[in-house]
Amino acid sequence: MKISIVCHGNVARSQILHHYLAEYAGRSSLDIDLFSCGTAPIDAYPDVDLLLDEVKDELKRRGLNGPVKRNVLDEEALQILLGSDLILVADMDRRQEVLSRLGDQAKSTEIALFYELIKEGQRDFTDTYDANKGAQDQERFSSCFDELERIAKMTIEEIRKTGRAERGQ
């Protein structure tokens, strides 16, 4: 199964969920190919290296090691999304951007919000980045790791139980 994860900048939410999904898929012996990207242009985050280091450090503190590399929704990423069985999006704006960029080709790919997939409704996962400060909102940043771990566990359990991810209500 191929799962792609999309948020705005690919500097926190999608990176974190990507790592947790990889961890729990590995524990469940599920063969899942993961990719994450952001819809924002490459220059949208002037301190991207600092932001990615913060994510990497917190992941490491939580026992998750692996590369943290920012991907943007360019032509190469669009092709990866088109080859995905499931695209998880952080919020409705990301869903609209992905649908807009994929056009008619999106009809064959399931696109679900993080919460929608685990049957907790159509609600956005709040961004951790505070554009006014040009930095992570520390309270949202800290709490998002636990919440994304919960979402990853539930997603993997759903895939394990059903053999595939089903869109929630």
ABEGO torsion letter per residue (X at the ends): XBBBBBBAAGABAAAAAAAAAAAAAAAAGBBBBBBBBBABBAAABAAAAAAAAAAAAAAAAAGBBEBBBBBBBBAAAAAAAAABABBBBABAAAAAAAAAAAEAAAAABBBBBAAAAAGAEBBBBBBABBAAAGBBBAAAAAAAAAAAAAAAAAAAAAAAAAGBBBBBX
